[in-house]
């Protein structure tokens, strides 16, 4: 199993709207891919900036390629992200899951 982690920053006044967007658009998009196992959206307010982490879990890298394209390290963005994000980080981070609780 592979965890894929993306980070984005938005102005805090836009955080609630971005949270709603992620829940309405991004989560269903991830879940529509056969082999997506779970999705979490994390949020942390830091003054005028709110950080979002999208943490998704996938069966393997081939499944991620079906979602993100051949170069799985490149971040995937939606056209609407331009209304919220302060910057577009180019890459995401992947971790192999090597242990979990039961």
Secondary structure, DSSP 8 states (H G I E B T S, - for coil): -EEEEEEEEEEGGGHHHHHHHIIIIIHHHHHTSTTEEEEEEEEEEETTEEEEEEEEEES-HHHHHHHH-S-TTB----GGGGGTBS---SB-EEEE------
